[in-house]
């Protein structure tokens, strides 16, 4: 019911405008689907953004992704995290379950969707990398009803930009402009496919510029209050002239829906990245292999450094280019004569040319010195395949399947404090595990008091009975408990929240 609050605020704003304008100025109020109100006074275009939308919307596409198969452990972790979804979220999940809403597939593959837009008439399309990462096949649905298979030209993890190509000619393309073309307070519109409901348009303003997010130090985002939701990712943020000023990518939301804090990758960043993706399939960036933190006055005093405000090295990649030259505790003063601060360090190093020499001036033990370091290429992020935990194994005595876990899987199911364990991936309804109250996503860490190290530690357990129960230590939602499996129905696991 949050949208009613939006209606109330907009109605009050319109009434206030009416009072300020007096009876000589005409004021109109229009209610749009979804509860969004638009208030216009005389002098404004009564048609709103209709003409603009008609012109640009044929260039905005829906990206449908068939994701690669994942391991049984990762699927089980996702099932566990989804238990608290309400009926609306479940309906949305069904809507997003695949191109045809098919959830019957059992090969571990799934589907997702996002948005994109055509940037060249011969079939080049921009979207977000996170929309297509892990895809085994990418489909593009055009507004004219055509469905085309897309090739991935390239993707860049640091800017979250991907470039696709479809084999179709004479497509309507949008022009990539610059975020410098808009100012804070200027009107913008976002077009995409939120929640898979179909192409939708939302309007707002540029709320702020040059927003740096902790997880994306390489991008100075545009902030907007235009509604952005799941499925909008990769769609365009457009100025009122129809020029793309950004690519919608991130939202801040405690609820998962739009709360007016949306972020777009600036168009000039997109232009630079897509040029390299088209030419090379990747973006080349420099890498020094260092970790750093801000040099505060207190840390500077402790290191006998003369000035604060720079960056102090806190870690070195053993395989990186700086491990033989720099040391933990060195204070970075300049890189190629550019002052090295903690806030600018990521940008400076990313712009270094791989295989070039970088002149780095540091302060060590109170003395300044210059070093020449050969710049390496920034490595790709680790493959998500390590999260999967592999395939599952069937434990006949308990009527359940289990799979190995990784740190990421245990974190996902709130078992952060556990060093190992097997995750329950499937249950036979009348099996001993199901009768004892086990669920998919539970983590089994011990048989009796013996810690599980390998799959074989559980595979050879005896068939439990009331006379010879099997004791397991199980972790659910971060809470551990022992359960004695007897092969008979039990109400629930003790001390484990549901």
C-alpha positions in Angstrom: 0.0 0.0 0.0 3.0 2.3 -0.1 1.9 3.8 -3.4 -1.1 5.4 -1.7 1.4 7.5 0.3 2.9 8.6 -3.0 -0.6 9.6 -4.3 -1.2 11.5 -1.1 2.0 13.5 -1.4 1.5 14.3 -5.0 -2.1 15.4 -4.4 -0.9 17.8 -1.6 1.8 19.1 -4.0 -0.8 19.7 -6.7 -3.2 21.5 -4.2 -0.3 23.6 -3.0 0.5 24.6 -6.6 -3.1 25.4 -7.1 -3.1 27.6 -4.1 0.1 29.4 -5.1 -1.0 29.8 -8.7 -4.5 31.1 -8.0 -7.6 30.6 -10.0 -6.1 32.4 -13.0 -3.7 29.4 -13.7 -5.1 26.1 -14.7 -4.0 23.1 -12.8 -4.5 19.5 -13.9 -4.1 16.2 -12.1 -3.8 12.9 -13.8 -3.6 9.5 -12.2 -1.6 6.8 -14.0 -1.6 3.1 -13.6 0.2 2.0 -10.4 -0.8 5.1 -8.5 1.6 7.7 -9.9 0.3 11.2 -10.1 1.5 13.9 -12.4 0.7 17.5 -11.7 1.1 20.2 -14.3 0.3 23.9 -14.4 -0.3 25.9 -17.5 2.8 26.3 -19.6 3.8 22.6 -19.2 3.2 20.1 -21.9 -0.2 18.5 -21.1 0.8 15.3 -22.9 3.7 14.8 -20.4 6.3 12.4 -21.9 4.1 10.6 -24.3 5.7 11.9 -27.5 9.2 11.2 -26.1 8.2 7.7 -25.1 6.7 6.9 -28.5 10.0 8.0 -30.1 12.4 6.1 -27.9 10.6 3.0 -26.6 11.0 1.0 -29.9 14.7 0.9 -29.0 14.3 -0.6 -25.6 14.4 -4.4 -25.4 13.9 -7.2 -22.9 16.8 -9.5 -22.2 15.8 -13.1 -21.5 18.6 -15.3 -20.1 18.8 -19.1 -19.9 21.3 -19.5 -17.0 23.9 -22.2 -16.9 23.2 -25.1 -14.6 24.3 -24.6 -11.0 25.3 -27.1 -8.4 22.9 -28.8 -6.0 24.3 -27.0 -3.0 23.7 -23.6 -4.5 20.1 -24.5 -5.5 19.4 -25.7 -2.0 20.8 -22.5 -0.5 18.5 -20.5 -2.8 15.5 -22.6 -1.7 16.4 -21.9 1.9 16.6 -18.2 1.4 13.3 -18.1 -0.5 11.3 -19.7 2.4 10.2 -16.3 3.7 8.8 -15.0 0.5 5.2 -13.9 0.7 2.6 -14.8 -1.9 3.3 -11.8 -4.1 7.0 -12.6 -4.2 6.2 -16.2 -5.1 4.0 -15.0 -7.9 6.8 -12.8 -9.2 9.2 -15.7 -8.9 6.8 -17.8 -11.1 6.7 -14.9 -13.5 10.5 -14.8 -13.7 11.0 -18.6 -13.7 11.6 -18.8 -17.5 10.7 -17.6 -20.9 7.5 -19.6 -20.8 7.2 -19.7 -17.0 8.3 -23.3 -17.0 9.6 -24.6 -13.6 9.5 -28.2 -14.5 13.1 -28.4 -15.7 15.4 -30.5 -13.5 18.7 -29.9 -15.2 19.7 -27.2 -12.6 19.3 -24.4 -15.2 17.1 -21.4 -14.6 16.1 -18.2 -16.3 16.2 -14.5 -15.5 15.5 -11.3 -17.3 16.5 -7.7 -17.6 16.5 -4.8 -20.0 18.7 -3.3 -22.7 18.7 -0.9 -25.5 19.8 -0.7 -29.1 22.8 1.5 -29.7 23.4 0.8 -33.4 21.1 -0.1 -36.2 23.0 -3.2 -37.2 22.2 -4.9 -33.9 24.5 -3.8 -31.0 22.7 -3.8 -27.7 23.8 -2.5 -24.3 22.8 -4.1 -21.0 24.2 -4.8 -17.6 26.7 -7.6 -17.1 24.9 -8.9 -14.1 21.9 -9.5 -16.4 23.8 -11.9 -18.6 26.6 -13.3 -16.5 26.5 -17.1 -16.3 24.2 -17.3 -19.3 24.2 -20.3 -21.6 21.9 -18.6 -24.0 20.6 -15.0 -24.3 17.4 -14.0 -26.1 16.3 -10.5 -27.0 12.6 -9.6 -27.3 12.1 -6.6 -29.5 9.1 -4.3 -29.0 7.9 -5.2 -32.5 7.3 -8.8 -31.2 10.4 -10.5 -32.6 12.5 -12.8 -30.5 16.2 -13.1 -31.5 19.1 -15.0 -30.1 21.9 -12.7 -29.1 25.7 -13.2 -29.1 27.7 -11.8 -26.1 30.3 -9.5 -27.6 31.9 -8.8 -24.3 31.2 -7.9 -20.7 33.1 -5.8 -18.1 32.8 -6.8 -14.4 34.0 -3.5 -13.0 31.5 -1.2 -14.7 28.8 -3.9 -15.0 28.4 -3.2 -18.7 27.8 -5.9 -21.4 27.5 -5.6 -25.1 25.3 -7.9 -27.2 24.7 -8.4 -30.9 21.6 -9.6 -32.6 21.6 -10.4 -36.3 19.0 -8.0 -37.6 19.4 -4.9 -39.6 17.9 -1.4 -39.6 16.9 -1.4 -35.9 15.9 1.9 -34.2 18.9 3.0 -32.1 19.3 5.4 -29.2 22.2 7.9 -29.0 24.6 7.6 -26.1 25.2 11.1 -24.8 26.9 12.2 -21.6 25.8 12.6 -18.0 27.2 16.1 -18.3 24.2 16.9 -20.4 21.9 16.9 -17.3 22.1 18.7 -14.0 20.7 17.9 -10.6 16.9 18.7 -10.8 16.6 17.9 -14.5 13.8 15.6 -15.6 14.7 12.1 -16.8 12.8 8.9 -17.7 13.7 5.3 -17.2 12.4 2.6 -19.5 12.6 -1.2 -18.9 10.8 -4.3 -18.0 10.3 -4.4 -14.2 9.3 -7.7 -12.7 8.7 -9.1 -16.2 5.4 -7.2 -16.5 6.3 -5.7 -19.9 7.8 -2.5 -21.0 7.2 0.3 -18.5 8.2 3.9 -18.2 8.9 5.9 -15.0 9.7 9.5 -14.6 11.8 11.5 -12.1 14.7 13.9 -11.8 18.4 13.7 -11.4 18.8 13.6 -7.7 22.6 13.8 -7.4 25.7 13.4 -9.5 29.0 11.6 -9.0 27.7 9.1 -6.4 30.5 6.6 -5.5 29.2 3.3 -4.1 31.4 1.1 -1.9 31.1 -1.9 -4.1 31.7 0.1 -7.3 34.6 2.4 -6.8 35.2 2.8 -10.5 31.9 4.5 -11.3 30.5 7.9 -10.4 26.8 7.1 -10.6 23.9 9.3 -11.5 21.3 9.2 -8.8 17.6 9.4 -9.7 14.2 9.1 -8.0 12.7 7.6 -11.2 11.3 4.2 -10.1 13.7 1.4 -10.9 12.9 -2.2 -9.9 14.0 -5.7 -10.6 14.0 -6.2 -14.4 14.9 -2.6 -15.1 18.6 -3.4 -15.0 20.3 -2.5 -18.2 17.6 -0.2 -19.4 18.3 3.4 -20.4 17.9 6.6 -18.3 17.1 9.3 -20.8 17.0 13.1 -20.9 13.9 14.9 -22.1 15.7 15.2 -25.5 15.7 11.4 -25.9 19.5 11.0 -25.3 20.8 8.2 -23.1 22.5 9.8 -20.1 22.9 6.6 -18.1 22.2 2.8 -17.8 20.0 1.9 -14.8 21.9 -0.6 -12.7 21.5 -0.3 -8.9 18.9 0.5 -6.3 19.1 1.0 -2.6 16.0 -0.5 -1.0 15.2 -2.1 2.4 12.2 -3.8 0.8 13.6 -4.9 -2.6 11.4 -2.4 -4.4 12.0 1.1 -5.5 12.1 3.7 -2.8 13.4 6.5 -5.0 17.1 5.7 -4.7 18.2 4.5 -8.1 21.6 4.7 -9.7 22.7 4.8 -13.3 26.1 4.2 -14.9 27.0 7.5 -16.7 26.7 7.3 -20.5 30.3 8.5 -21.1 31.5 5.4 -19.1 29.2 3.2 -21.1 30.6 4.7 -24.4 34.2 4.1 -23.4 33.6 0.5 -22.2 31.5 -0.5 -25.2 34.1 0.7 -27.6 36.7 -1.6 -26.0 34.2 -4.5 -25.7 33.5 -4.2 -29.5 37.1 -4.0 -30.4 38.7 -6.5 -28.0 35.8 -8.3 -26.1 37.2 -7.0 -22.8 38.4 -3.8 -21.1 42.1 -3.6 -20.3 43.0 -2.0 -16.9 46.2 -1.6 -15.0 46.8 -3.5 -11.7 49.4 -2.9 -9.0 48.2 -5.7 -6.7 47.9 -3.5 -3.5 45.3 -3.0 -0.9 45.1 0.3 1.0 43.2 2.4 3.5 43.0 6.1 4.2 45.9 7.5 6.0 44.3 9.2 9.0 46.2 11.7 11.2 46.5 9.0 14.0 47.8 6.4 11.6 50.2 8.9 10.0 51.6 9.8 13.5 52.1 6.1 14.3 53.9 5.6 11.0 56.0 8.8 11.4 54.5 10.0 8.1 54.6 13.8 7.6 51.2 14.3 6.0 47.8 12.6 6.3 45.2 12.3 3.5 47.2 9.9 1.4 46.8 6.1 1.2 48.7 3.5 3.3 49.3 0.0 2.0 47.6 -2.7 4.0 48.1 -5.7 1.8 50.0 -7.0 -1.3 48.9 -9.6 -3.8 51.7 -12.3 -3.6 51.3 -12.8 -7.4 51.1 -9.1 -8.1 53.7 -6.8 -9.6 54.4 -4.8 -6.4 55.2 -7.6 -4.0 59.0 -7.2 -4.5 59.0 -3.4 -4.4 56.4 -2.1 -2.0 55.7 -3.2 1.6 52.8 -3.1 4.0 52.9 0.2 5.8 54.2 2.2 2.9 52.5 5.5 2.4 51.6 6.2 -1.3 52.3 9.8 -2.1 52.0 9.9 -5.9 51.5 7.6 -8.9 52.9 9.0 -12.1 53.0 12.4 -10.4 49.2 12.2 -9.5 48.5 12.5 -5.8 47.5 9.1 -4.5 44.6 9.4 -2.0 42.5 6.5 -0.8 39.4 7.8 -2.7 41.3 8.2 -6.0 43.5 5.1 -5.8 41.1 2.7 -7.7 40.6 5.2 -10.5 44.3 6.0 -10.8 45.4 2.3 -11.0 42.6 1.3 -13.4 43.7 4.0 -15.8 47.3 2.7 -15.9 48.3 0.9 -19.1 49.2 -2.8 -18.6 52.9 -3.5 -19.3 53.8 0.2 -18.8 56.1 1.5 -16.1 54.5 3.4 -13.2 56.6 5.8 -11.1 55.4 5.5 -7.5 56.6 7.8 -4.8 56.2 6.5 -1.3 57.1 7.3 2.3 58.7 4.5 4.3 60.0 4.8 7.8 59.8 8.6 7.5 61.8 8.8 4.3 60.5 9.4 0.8 61.7 7.4 -2.2 60.6 6.7 -5.8 60.1 3.3 -7.4 59.4 2.1 -10.9 56.9 -0.8 -11.1 55.8 -2.6 -14.2 52.0 -2.5 -14.4 50.1 -5.7 -14.7 46.6 -6.4 -16.2 43.7 -6.3 -13.7 42.7 -10.0 -13.4 39.1 -11.0 -14.0 36.9 -11.7 -11.0 36.8 -15.3 -9.7 34.4 -17.6 -11.5 31.1 -18.0 -9.7 31.3 -21.8 -10.2 33.2 -22.1 -6.9 29.9 -21.2 -5.2 28.0 -24.2 -6.5 29.2 -26.9 -4.2 29.0 -29.6 -6.9 26.4 -32.3 -7.4 24.5 -34.0 -4.7 24.6 -37.6 -3.4 21.8 -39.7 -2.1 21.7 -41.1 1.4 19.4 -44.1 1.2 19.2 -44.7 5.0 17.8 -41.2 5.6 15.9 -40.7 2.3 17.7 -37.4 1.4 20.3 -35.9 -0.8 23.2 -33.8 0.3 26.0 -31.8 -1.3 29.3 -30.3 -0.3 29.3 -26.7 0.7 31.5 -23.7 0.2 32.1 -20.6 2.4 29.7 -18.7 0.1 26.9 -21.3 0.5 27.3 -21.4 4.3 27.2 -17.6 4.4 24.0 -17.7 2.3 22.2 -20.0 4.8 23.5 -18.0 7.8 25.9 -20.8 8.9 28.8 -18.3 8.9 30.4 -19.9 12.0 30.6 -23.4 10.5 33.8 -24.6 8.9 32.2 -27.4 6.9 29.1 -29.5 6.5 26.7 -31.0 4.0 23.6 -29.2 2.8 20.3 -31.0 2.3 19.3 -30.8 -1.3 16.3 -33.1 -1.6 14.0 -35.1 0.6 11.9 -38.2 0.1 8.5 -37.3 1.6 8.3 -40.5 3.7 12.0 -40.7 4.3 13.5 -40.7 7.8 15.0 -37.2 7.2 11.7 -35.7 6.2 9.8 -37.4 9.1 12.3 -35.8 11.5 11.6 -32.4 10.2 14.6 -31.7 8.0 14.2 -29.3 5.2 16.1 -28.5 1.9 18.8 -26.0 2.9 19.5 -27.4 6.3 23.2 -27.9 7.1 24.3 -31.2 8.6 27.6 -30.7 10.4 28.0 -33.8 12.7 26.9 -37.4 13.0 26.7 -37.8 16.7 29.7 -35.8 17.9 31.8 -36.6 14.9 32.3 -33.7 12.5 31.4 -34.3 8.9 34.5 -33.9 6.7 33.5 -35.7 3.5 30.4 -37.1 1.8 31.4 -40.6 2.8 31.0 -39.7 6.5 27.3 -39.6 6.0 26.8 -42.1 3.2 27.5 -45.1 5.4 25.1 -44.4 8.3 22.7 -47.1 9.5 18.9 -47.0 9.0 17.6 -45.2 12.1 15.0 -46.8 14.3 13.4 -45.8 17.7 15.7 -48.4 19.3 18.8 -47.2 17.5 18.3 -43.5 16.6 20.8 -41.5 14.6 22.0 -38.3 16.1 22.7 -35.4 13.8 23.7 -31.8 14.5 21.8 -29.6 12.1 22.1 -25.8 11.5 19.0 -23.8 10.2 18.9 -20.1 10.0 22.1 -19.8 11.9 20.9 -21.8 14.9 22.4 -25.3 15.6 20.5 -28.2 17.3 20.8 -31.9 17.7 18.0 -34.1 16.4 17.6 -37.8 17.0 16.3 -39.4 13.8 14.1 -42.4 14.6 12.4 -43.1 11.3 9.1 -42.0 12.8 7.3 -38.7 12.4 8.4 -35.8 14.6 6.7 -32.5 15.1 9.7 -30.3 14.4 13.4 -29.9 15.1 14.0 -28.6 18.6 15.4 -25.1 19.1 15.5 -24.4 15.3 13.4 -21.5 14.1 11.1 -22.0 11.2 
